[in-house]
Amino acid sequence: MNTFALITARGGSKGIPRKNIKIIAGKPLIVWTIEAALRSSLLSAVVVSTDDIEIAEVARQAGAQVPFMRPAELAQDQTPGLDPVLHALDQLPQYDSVLLLQPTSPLRATDDIDGCLNLVTQKKAPSAVSITEAETHPYWTYRLNADQTMARFVDAAPVARRQDLPAVFSLNGAMYFADAFWLRGSGSLVTAETLAYVMSKDHSVDLDTPLDWKFAELLLKESS
């Protein structure tokens, strides 16, 4: 399997300005993902797709390849997440599969990367995505009515104890694997054919808010 890691990192970031190269636990955020990918013996290359010259330079210094710059029209807030992946595949036709790694998941370990790649190899699957146990169970969520009363979001019998709840999972955004030919045909990173690679909650922290950042930094310092 000839797979490259694709780390997508655009320059714009509203929640946390310059997030992808902001220092966290002593390193630019993107470097945590680059280093984890470089330690994997199952990846043929580690590539960063960015529209930002400064991010590109940080990525190169960390050991990643930046063989092309992403066009500005593929680095907007409204740009679908699939578009930069398809663009990268067009630029790098020598690879037959891609593992998308988002830099906002700095606690994703090399073992997670290898585990995901081994899963698709063993199962001969065209696609896989990382998931983790859902933080809030849908059985315990509600819709808020206009009169301030609540209605259960899921129409199911009430469950009082957590241990009696059926297990549910959510995408954690850390990894998306896809066969290149399959991805172009499916037009989606997640379909009914996609396998699930389960990650622990402590490896699944996704940085979106300043509070997420503080929590991730604490975990990174403890693990390093």
N, C-alpha and C positions, 0 to 999 in steps of 0.2 A: 504494500500500500504506500503510495507516494503522496504524502499529506503535508501541507504546509499550515502553520499556525498563522492566522490573520488577526492582528490586533488593530481594531478600529479606534482612532483617537482624533476627533476633530478639535479645532481650536476653540470654538464657541462653547460656553457652558454657563448657564444662567444661575443654577442653584449654588454652585461653588465655582467662582471665577477661576479660569485657567486650571481646572481640576486635574486634568490628565498629567500635568507636570508639577503640580503642587507637591511640596515635600510632605511625606507622611512616614513617621517612624524612621527618619533619616534618609529617605530616598524619594525621588519623584514617583508619584503614584504608578505611572506606566511601567516603571522599571521592575516593580514586583512581579508583574505578569510576564514581562520579557524574560526575566531570570528563571522563572518557573518553567517557561516553555523551552528555553535553551538547555535546561537540565534533562529534558526528555530525549531519550534515544529513539523514540518512535516518530519524531517529526523530521521532515527533510529540510525545513527552513522555518525561520521565524520572521514574519513580514509585518511591518506597520503601515497602515493606510491612513494618511493624514493630509489635511489641507494646510497645515501650519508648519512653517520652516523651523521654528524653535522646537516643536515636538519632534520633528524629523531628526534634528541634531541630537537631542537627548536620546532618542531611540537608537541611533547609530552608535553613540558612545557606549550604550548599554549592551551592544552586540547584535541588535536586530538589523535586518535589511530594510531599506526604504527605496525600493527600485523604481517607484513612481510616486508622484504627488496626486492626491485625490482632487478632482475638479471641484470648484466651489459649489456648483449646483448639486453635488452629492454630499455636501457638508452643512446642510441647512437643518433647522429645528424640525421641519416637516418632512425631511428626507426619509423614506421607508428604510428600515434597517437592512433589508435584503439588497438594496441597490449597491452599496459599497462592496458587498461580498461578490456580487455578479461582476462588478467592475474589476475587482482584483483577479477574479478567475479569467477574465478576458485578457488582462495584462500578463498573466502567468499561466499560459496554456500547458506548460510542461507538467503541471501537477494534476492528479486525478481526483483529489479530494481536499477539503479544507476544514480546519477546526477554528471556528470563530471564538476568540477569547476577548472579552470586554475588560478593559483596564480597571473598571469600577468594581471588580471582584478581586482585590489584591490578596485575599486569604486562600484562594484556590491554589492547591499544591501541585507539584509535579506528579505525585501519586494519583491525583484526580485526573490529570491529563492522560496519563498512561492507562488508567482504569477505563476511561471513556473509549480510548482508541482500541484497547484490548477487547472491550465489549462488542464493538462493531465488527471487529475482525472475527471473533469467535462466532457471532451470530450471522455474519455475512449480511449485515444491515446497511442500507444506504444512508441512514440518518440516525442521529442520537442527540439528546439534549440533557443538560444537567437539571436536576430537580432537588428539592429538599422538602421535608415535612412542613406543611403549612403552619404559619405562626398562629393564625386564628381559624378555628374550624368553621366551615360554612353553616353547620347546624346551630352555631351560637352567634350568628350574625342576623341583623334585622334591617328592614327598610323603615325609614321614618316617614310617617304620614303627615299630611298637611295640618292635621289637628294635634300634632305632637305625640300621637300614639304610635306604637310600633307594630310591625308585622314581620313574621319570620321570613327570612330571605329564602330558606329552603323549606318546602312543605314536607316535613317529616315529623315523626313522633318525638317529643322532647327527650333529650338524653341528659341525665343529671351528672353522671360521672365521666371525667375525661377518658378513663381507661375503657369505657364502653363505646367510645366513638369509633367509627370506621376510619382507617388511616386515609388521609388525603394529602396531596402534595401540590406544590406550585413550582413553576419555573423560577430558577434563581438567577438567570441571566449570565452565568459564568462561562458556559461552554455550549456551542452548537456545532455538531459535526455534520457534514454533508458530502456525499459523492457529487462531483462536479456535474456529470451528465444528468444524474437524477435531479439535482437542484434546478438546473435549467428547465427541466421538463415539468417539475412539480410547481415551481414558482413560489415555494414556501419552505422555510426551515423546519417547520413542524407539521407533519401530516399523520395519518393513521399508521403509516409505516415506521414512524420515528420511535426509537427505543429510548427508555429512560435510564439515565445514570444518576443514582441517588448519591447526593453529597450531604455531609454533616452540616448542621446549622452553623457551627463556628467557621466553616470554610465557605459559607454561602452569603456572607454579609455583602450587600450591594450598596455602594456609596451613592446616595442621592441627596441627602440633606447634611447640614453641619453636624447633627446628632449622630448620623451614621458614621461620619468621618471620625468623630471622637471615639466611638465604640471600636471601630476597625483599628485605629491607631493603638489603642490599649491592647488589643489582641495581637497585633503585629509585634509590638514591643515585647510581649510575654513569650511569643513563639521564636523570636530571634536571639 
